[in-house]
Amino acid sequence: MNQRGSSRPTGPAGPTERAAGRTPRWVFFALGGLIVLLGAAALLARDVVRIRHDLTSGQDRLGHLQLTQLDSRASIEATVGQADRQLRAGANLTRDSIWLKLLAPLPIVGPQVKAAQVLSGSAAHVGDIAYQAAVKARTQLDAPRSGPAARLHLIDALRQDMVEVNQQLDQVTTHTEGHLTKSLVKAREKLVDKLVQAKTQLDDGITITATLRSMLAGPRTYLVLAGNNAEMRSGGITTAAGLIHFEGGDLTTGNFISSFDLFLPESKSVPVPDEIKHLYGWMQPGQEWRTTDTSPNWPAVAKIYSQMSANSPFGKVDGVLFVDVVALRSVLSVVGPVTVNGFKYSADNVLPRVLFTNYLLYPTLDQTNARRDVQSSVAKEAFSALRGGAFSIPKLAHELQIDAKGRHLLAWSADPGEEAMWAKLGADGALGPNKMMVSVQNVSASKLDFFIKPIVTMQVQRFSEHQQVDMYVTLTNPRRPVTSPYIEGGTKCCVVPGDQRIYLLLYLPASATNIRSYKPDFSTAGTDGGMTVVGMIYVVPYGQTSQVHISFYLPPSQTFVILVPSSRVLPVQYIVNGGFRTDDAMPRKLPI
């Protein structure tokens, strides 16, 4: 029998064979559906990312606004306007996104979508309010003004704007319904916090502008102390003083008098608080104008100066202002240069000119009065330039606010409302128990602080019952070009010319204990303004470096202190535990 090899049937395949050889249709549908869902999810995620970016970026821009951003319409558009547009874009996308609309009917997701729409809409509303207010304020600042009374009218208009903005913010809703996710809860809390913060700032602004108007309307007379940062006390040494008078929106200044000529005889000396007398009585505070500000406790020091004024040719005053050369530079940066004796003083040259060059131009003691007259004239001309009004008010306010924080501008008033205003503006110069300040003061009769750059290094060791802080203050008296006898200083009793005699004062937190000096010994110890104070006097010879080492304990729970600026032209540098670096140009949180 002839047999052939078996083969598969060639007829139509049965059901089993079809199932094994072909992919069921439902798989394709499932894959197609999955692709669609993934695409929709990607598009939804894209929208969510865009919404979050616009809202976050817009809120951040609003949260970092500065007065200088009201300086022109262009700067408003680039800041407030851009923030408004981003917030509006985020709100529109949240409202119009088709993917969010598809999710809105779902029981659990729907409330989240609606809450996101409410919150993004409210954020955009805030952006609109801020933008419209900025444009209106700029329009009022640009309006023609003539005469001192126009300043009062401008303040009235800006104050009314703030009242209206405050009322508009009351209409912004933050109410949402249903259970929200943690992220939306945080978003709502952030918006609520921003609104509370904005309303608090507006309330402060409304109060400040009312007080400022009252002060400018006057009559008010303030004593102005001019500080020289080439010879440091707690700020620049008070080398000149004058008066500024406010009335009817106008301000006028008189001649500035050398503080050397204002020394009060014993019969007219002013009593000082016990704390200051204990620490600095040997410096004759209340009698000697150049040393009364040895203490940085400005509220107490300003009261002393106010009483000294009453016993001087100036007479009784309503308040006291302290401005140093850094603040003078800020004024010149806004009002423009002033010319004295043929030289144009500008923001670019006033620091080296006043703190160094003028001492070369008037190098001898018999030329001292001529130099002091020049310095006083510069200050008087700068203040007088403020009367003209042809400058940017937002820029001036911004610059002076920075100077106040750096203690280059300090203010005190006998009027409680005005004193509260200065405190809100950060110009009150108050100390506090959780603050720290390293004050390198000059008792050399020299002007060498223009060259001195203190460095403070701190090492912190933690123990179960305390933490020990070792502080090293390093000072170099550098070699320098030929100067003048007046710059090099020196006194018959204590220091040769060119050497720097330092009165180092360490203002420590009230919690500091077990304070030790390893060399030299403390010559000063006490309390001032809620702070613990220790200090010593020593000499840093010309061309040499000296380092002072002290240590103290802090409670184990204390994690930071607030640096009080020392008002130096070149801020004190701080290094903590070999890594963290900062300076005391502004009040800063210093981690311990």
C-alpha positions in Angstrom: 0.0 0.0 0.0 1.4 3.3 -1.0 1.2 5.6 1.9 1.5 9.4 1.8 2.6 11.6 4.7 -0.3 13.1 6.6 -1.1 16.8 6.3 -3.4 19.4 7.9 -6.8 19.8 6.5 -7.0 22.7 4.1 -10.7 23.6 4.7 -12.1 26.4 6.8 -10.6 26.7 10.3 -12.7 25.8 13.3 -13.5 28.2 16.3 -10.7 26.9 18.4 -8.2 27.5 15.6 -9.5 31.0 15.0 -9.1 31.9 18.7 -5.6 30.7 18.8 -4.5 32.5 15.6 -6.1 35.9 15.9 -6.2 38.7 18.7 -9.7 39.3 19.9 -11.2 42.6 19.0 -11.9 43.7 22.6 -8.1 43.8 23.2 -7.8 46.5 20.4 -10.7 48.4 21.9 -9.1 48.2 25.3 -5.7 49.3 24.0 -7.4 52.1 22.1 -9.3 53.2 25.2 -6.1 53.1 27.3 -4.3 55.2 24.8 -7.1 57.8 24.8 -7.2 57.8 28.6 -3.4 58.2 28.7 -3.6 61.0 26.2 -6.4 62.7 28.1 -4.5 62.3 31.4 -1.4 63.8 29.7 -3.4 66.8 28.5 -5.0 67.1 31.9 -1.6 67.0 33.5 -0.4 69.6 31.1 -3.2 71.9 32.0 -2.7 71.3 35.7 1.0 72.1 35.4 0.2 75.3 33.4 -2.4 76.3 35.9 -0.1 75.8 38.8 2.8 77.6 37.1 0.6 80.6 36.3 -0.9 80.8 39.7 2.3 80.2 41.6 4.4 82.6 39.5 1.7 85.3 39.7 1.4 85.1 43.4 5.2 85.1 43.8 5.4 88.3 41.7 2.7 90.0 43.8 4.4 88.7 47.0 7.8 90.4 46.1 6.5 93.8 45.0 8.7 96.7 46.0 8.0 100.4 46.0 10.4 101.0 43.1 8.1 99.0 40.9 5.7 101.9 41.0 8.4 104.1 39.6 7.0 104.1 36.1 4.1 102.7 34.0 6.6 100.4 32.3 7.8 99.0 35.6 4.2 98.4 36.7 3.5 96.5 33.5 6.6 94.4 34.0 5.8 93.4 37.6 2.2 93.9 38.8 0.8 93.7 35.2 2.7 90.5 34.5 1.5 89.0 37.8 -2.1 90.0 37.0 -1.8 88.4 33.5 -0.4 85.2 34.9 -3.1 84.9 37.6 -5.8 85.6 35.0 -4.3 83.0 32.6 -4.4 80.4 35.4 -8.0 81.2 36.3 -9.1 81.1 32.6 -7.5 77.8 32.0 -9.0 76.4 35.2 -12.4 77.5 34.0 -12.1 76.6 30.3 -10.0 73.4 30.4 -12.2 70.7 28.6 -10.5 68.0 30.7 -11.5 69.7 34.0 -15.0 70.1 32.6 -15.2 66.4 31.9 -14.1 65.7 35.5 -16.5 68.2 37.1 -19.6 65.9 37.1 -17.8 63.1 38.9 -18.9 62.8 42.6 -15.5 62.9 44.2 -13.4 64.8 41.7 -16.1 67.4 41.0 -15.8 69.4 44.3 -12.0 69.6 43.8 -12.5 71.0 40.3 -15.0 73.6 41.5 -12.8 74.6 44.5 -9.8 75.0 42.1 -11.9 77.3 39.9 -13.1 79.4 42.9 -9.5 79.8 44.3 -7.9 80.5 40.9 -10.7 83.0 40.2 -10.1 84.7 43.5 -6.4 84.9 43.0 -7.0 86.5 39.6 -9.4 89.0 41.3 -6.6 89.9 43.7 -4.2 90.4 40.8 -6.8 92.7 39.1 -7.2 94.8 42.2 -3.4 95.1 42.7 -2.9 96.1 39.0 -5.6 98.7 38.9 -4.5 100.2 42.2 -0.9 100.4 41.0 -2.0 102.1 37.7 -4.2 104.6 39.7 -1.4 105.4 42.1 1.1 106.0 39.2 -1.4 108.3 37.6 -1.7 110.3 40.8 2.1 110.4 41.2 2.4 111.7 37.6 -0.2 114.4 38.0 1.2 118.0 38.0 1.9 119.4 41.5 2.8 122.8 42.6 3.5 124.0 46.1 3.9 122.2 49.4 0.1 121.7 49.8 0.2 119.4 46.8 2.2 116.9 48.9 -0.6 116.7 51.4 -3.2 116.3 48.6 -1.1 113.5 47.2 -1.0 111.7 50.5 -4.7 112.1 50.9 -5.3 110.6 47.5 -3.0 107.6 48.1 -4.5 107.0 51.4 -8.0 107.0 49.9 -6.8 104.5 47.3 -5.6 102.1 50.1 -9.0 102.4 51.8 -10.7 101.4 48.5 -8.4 98.5 47.9 -9.0 97.3 51.4 -12.7 97.3 50.7 -12.3 95.5 47.4 -10.2 92.8 49.1 -13.1 92.2 51.5 -15.1 91.1 48.4 -12.7 88.3 47.4 -14.1 85.0 48.3 -12.2 82.0 49.6 -15.2 79.8 50.4 -15.3 76.4 48.9 -17.7 73.4 49.4 -17.1 69.7 49.9 -14.1 67.8 51.1 -10.9 69.0 49.6 -7.6 67.3 48.9 -4.6 68.4 51.0 -3.1 70.3 48.1 -6.3 72.4 47.7 -6.6 72.9 51.4 -3.0 74.3 51.3 -3.8 76.5 48.3 -6.8 77.9 50.1 -4.8 78.5 53.3 -2.1 80.3 51.3 -4.7 82.5 49.6 -6.3 83.4 53.0 -2.8 84.1 54.5 -2.0 86.4 51.5 -5.2 88.3 51.9 -4.7 88.7 55.7 -1.1 89.9 55.0 -2.3 92.3 52.3 -5.0 93.7 54.5 -2.6 94.1 57.5 -0.1 96.0 55.3 -2.9 98.2 53.9 -4.1 98.9 57.5 -0.5 99.9 58.4 -0.3 102.0 55.2 -3.5 103.8 56.0 -2.3 104.6 59.5 1.2 105.6 58.4 0.0 107.9 55.7 -2.4 109.6 58.1 0.4 110.1 60.6 2.8 111.2 57.9 0.3 113.8 56.7 -0.1 115.1 60.2 3.7 115.4 60.6 4.2 117.2 57.3 1.2 119.5 57.9 2.9 120.4 61.2 4.2 122.4 62.6 6.9 120.0 63.7 10.6 120.5 64.3 13.1 117.6 64.3 16.7 117.7 65.4 18.9 116.1 62.6 22.1 114.4 63.6 24.7 113.8 60.9 26.7 110.7 61.5 30.2 110.2 60.1 31.0 106.5 59.3 34.8 107.2 59.2 34.7 107.3 63.0 32.3 104.8 64.4 30.2 104.8 67.5 27.1 102.5 67.5 26.6 104.4 64.2 28.7 107.0 62.6 30.0 109.6 65.1 27.7 112.6 65.3 29.8 115.3 63.8 27.1 117.9 63.0 23.5 118.7 63.9 20.8 120.9 62.6 17.0 121.4 62.5 14.4 120.4 59.9 11.0 122.1 60.2 7.7 120.7 58.7 4.7 122.9 58.1 2.0 123.0 55.5 3.6 120.1 53.5 6.9 122.0 53.3 10.2 121.3 54.9 13.0 123.8 55.6 16.4 123.3 57.1 18.7 125.6 59.0 22.5 125.6 59.3 24.2 122.6 60.6 26.5 123.2 63.5 29.6 121.2 64.4 29.0 118.9 67.3 32.3 120.0 68.7 30.8 123.4 69.3 27.7 122.0 70.9 29.3 120.5 74.0 27.1 121.3 77.0 28.6 122.7 80.2 28.0 120.8 83.4 25.1 123.1 84.3 23.2 122.1 81.2 24.1 118.4 81.0 21.2 116.0 80.7 20.7 113.0 83.1 20.8 109.7 81.3 19.2 106.3 82.2 21.1 104.2 84.8 21.9 101.4 82.3 23.6 103.9 79.9 25.3 105.8 82.7 26.7 102.5 84.2 28.0 101.3 80.8 29.2 104.6 79.2 29.2 107.3 81.9 32.9 107.8 81.2 32.0 108.9 77.6 29.9 111.8 79.0 26.6 111.0 77.4 24.1 113.8 77.9 26.9 116.3 77.6 29.2 115.4 74.7 27.2 115.2 71.4 29.9 113.0 69.7 29.7 110.2 72.3 26.0 110.2 73.4 25.3 107.7 70.7 27.8 105.1 72.0 24.8 103.0 72.9 22.8 101.6 70.0 19.6 101.8 72.1 18.2 104.5 69.9 14.8 105.1 71.7 16.7 105.9 74.9 19.6 107.8 73.1 17.2 109.9 71.0 15.4 111.1 74.2 18.7 112.2 75.6 19.5 114.1 72.4 16.1 115.7 72.5 16.8 117.0 76.0 20.3 118.1 75.0 18.7 120.1 72.1 16.5 121.9 74.5 19.6 123.0 76.5 21.4 124.1 73.3 21.0 126.9 70.8 18.6 124.6 68.8 15.9 124.7 71.5 13.0 122.3 72.1 12.3 119.8 69.3 9.4 117.3 68.6 11.6 114.5 67.4 15.1 113.4 66.4 16.5 112.0 63.1 19.9 110.3 62.7 21.3 110.1 59.1 24.7 109.0 58.1 26.7 109.2 54.9 25.0 106.0 53.5 21.6 107.7 53.9 23.0 110.8 52.3 24.1 108.7 49.3 20.5 107.3 49.1 19.0 110.8 49.0 21.5 112.0 46.3 20.6 108.9 44.3 17.1 110.1 44.1 17.2 113.9 44.1 20.4 114.1 42.0 23.8 115.7 42.7 24.4 118.9 44.7 27.3 121.3 44.3 29.3 122.7 47.2 32.4 124.8 46.7 32.5 124.0 43.1 32.4 120.2 43.6 29.5 118.1 42.5 28.6 115.5 45.2 26.7 112.5 43.7 25.6 109.1 44.9 28.7 107.7 43.1 31.3 109.8 44.9 29.8 111.0 48.2 31.1 108.2 50.3 34.8 108.4 49.4 34.6 112.2 49.1 33.1 112.8 52.6 34.8 109.9 54.4 38.3 110.2 52.9 39.1 112.8 50.2 37.9 115.9 52.1 40.3 115.0 54.9 43.1 115.1 52.4 41.9 118.5 51.1 41.7 119.9 54.6 44.5 118.0 56.3 45.4 120.1 59.4 43.6 121.0 62.6 43.4 124.7 61.7 41.4 123.6 58.6 39.0 121.5 60.6 36.2 124.1 60.7 36.4 124.7 56.9 36.0 120.9 56.3 33.1 120.7 58.7 31.4 123.6 57.0 31.7 121.7 53.7 30.3 118.5 55.1 27.4 120.3 56.8 26.7 122.2 53.5 26.4 118.9 51.6 23.9 117.6 54.1 21.9 120.9 54.1 21.8 121.0 50.2 20.7 117.4 50.0 17.8 118.0 52.4 16.9 121.2 50.6 16.7 119.3 47.3 13.8 117.3 48.8 11.7 120.5 48.7 11.7 120.6 44.9 9.7 117.4 44.5 11.2 116.6 41.1 12.2 113.1 42.0 10.6 109.6 42.3 8.7 109.4 45.5 8.5 105.5 45.4 12.3 105.3 44.9 13.0 107.7 47.7 10.7 105.7 50.0 12.3 102.4 49.0 15.9 103.7 49.5 15.1 105.2 52.9 13.3 102.0 54.0 16.4 100.0 53.2 18.6 102.6 55.1 16.2 102.4 58.1 16.6 98.6 58.3 20.4 99.0 58.1 20.3 101.7 60.9 21.7 104.4 58.6 18.4 106.3 59.2 16.9 106.3 62.7 14.0 108.3 64.0 12.2 109.1 67.2 9.3 111.3 68.1 7.8 112.5 71.3 4.4 112.1 69.7 3.2 108.5 70.3 1.5 108.2 66.9 4.7 109.4 65.1 6.8 107.1 67.2 4.5 104.1 66.2 5.0 105.2 62.6 8.7 105.1 62.8 8.5 101.6 64.5 6.3 100.3 61.6 8.8 101.7 59.1 11.7 99.9 60.9 13.4 103.2 61.8 12.9 103.1 65.6 16.3 101.4 66.3 14.9 99.4 69.2 17.0 96.5 70.6 15.6 93.3 71.9 16.4 90.2 74.1 17.0 87.8 71.2 19.3 90.0 69.2 23.0 90.3 68.8 25.4 93.1 67.7 29.1 93.4 67.4 29.9 97.1 67.5 33.5 98.0 66.7 33.8 101.6 67.9 36.7 104.0 67.4 38.3 105.8 70.3 41.4 106.9 68.5 40.4 110.4 67.4 41.0 109.1 63.9 39.0 108.5 60.7 40.3 105.0 60.1 37.0 103.1 60.0 36.9 103.8 56.3 39.6 101.1 56.0 38.5 98.7 58.8 36.6 95.5 57.8 35.7 93.4 60.9 35.1 89.7 60.6 33.2 87.7 63.2 33.7 83.9 63.3 31.5 81.7 65.6 31.9 78.1 66.6 28.9 76.4 68.4 29.2 73.3 70.5 26.0 71.6 71.7 25.8 70.0 75.1 22.8 68.5 77.0 22.3 71.5 79.3 23.6 74.3 77.1 25.4 75.3 73.9 28.7 77.1 74.0 29.4 79.8 71.5 33.1 80.7 70.8 33.2 84.1 69.1 36.4 85.5 67.4 36.4 89.1 66.3 39.2 89.7 63.8 40.3 93.3 62.9 43.1 94.3 60.5 44.5 97.8 60.6 45.8 97.7 57.0 48.7 99.5 55.4 47.4 102.3 53.2 48.5 105.2 51.0 49.7 108.4 52.6 46.7 110.1 54.3 46.7 113.0 56.6 47.3 113.6 60.4 43.5 114.0 60.9 42.8 110.6 59.4 45.6 108.9 61.2 44.5 110.4 64.6 46.1 109.5 67.8 46.0 110.9 71.4 48.7 111.8 73.8 47.3 109.5 76.5 46.4 106.4 74.7 47.4 105.7 71.1 50.0 106.8 68.5 48.9 108.1 65.1 48.1 105.3 62.6 47.2 102.7 65.3 43.5 102.0 65.8 42.3 102.0 69.4 39.1 99.9 69.5 36.2 100.0 71.9 34.7 96.6 71.1 31.2 96.3 72.4 29.4 92.9 72.2 25.6 93.1 72.5 24.5 89.6 73.3 21.1 87.9 73.8 19.6 88.3 77.2 19.8 84.5 77.6 23.6 84.6 77.3 25.4 83.3 80.4 28.9 82.4 81.6 30.4 85.1 79.4 34.2 84.9 79.3 37.0 86.9 77.6 40.3 85.2 76.9 42.2 88.4 76.2 41.9 91.2 76.9 39.7 91.4 79.9 36.3 93.1 79.9 36.2 96.7 81.0 32.5 97.1 80.4 29.6 94.9 81.5 25.9 95.5 82.0 22.6 95.5 80.2 21.0 97.9 77.7 17.7 97.7 75.8 17.0 94.2 77.0 20.4 92.9 75.9 23.5 91.7 77.8 26.5 94.0 77.1 30.2 93.3 77.5 33.2 95.3 76.0 36.9 96.0 76.1 39.4 98.5 74.8 42.5 97.5 73.0 44.9 98.8 70.2 45.4 97.3 66.8 48.8 98.6 65.6 49.3 99.9 62.1 49.7 97.1 59.5 48.8 94.4 62.0 45.8 92.1 62.7 44.3 91.4 66.1 41.8 88.8 67.2 39.6 88.8 70.3 38.2 85.6 71.6 35.1 85.5 73.9 32.7 82.6 74.7 29.3 82.4 76.2 26.5 79.9 76.9 23.0 79.9 75.3 20.1 77.7 76.2 20.1 74.4 74.2 16.7 75.2 72.8 17.8 78.5 71.2 18.3 78.0 67.5 19.0 81.6 66.2 19.6 85.2 67.0 18.7 88.3 65.0 21.7 90.4 64.0 21.5 94.1 64.7 23.3 96.1 61.9 26.4 97.9 63.1 25.8 100.7 60.5 29.3 100.4 59.0 29.8 101.3 55.3 31.4 97.9 54.8 29.1 95.5 56.9 30.6 93.2 59.5 31.1 89.7 58.0 29.9 86.6 59.9 31.0 83.0 59.5 29.2 80.3 61.6 30.6 76.8 62.1 32.9 77.2 59.1 30.1 77.2 56.6 27.2 79.7 57.0 28.2 83.2 55.9 26.3 86.5 56.0 26.8 90.1 57.1 25.0 92.6 59.2 23.9 95.0 56.4 20.3 94.2 57.4 18.7 92.6 60.4 19.2 88.9 59.6 18.4 85.6 61.3 21.7 84.0 62.3 21.4 80.3 62.9 23.2 79.0 66.0 
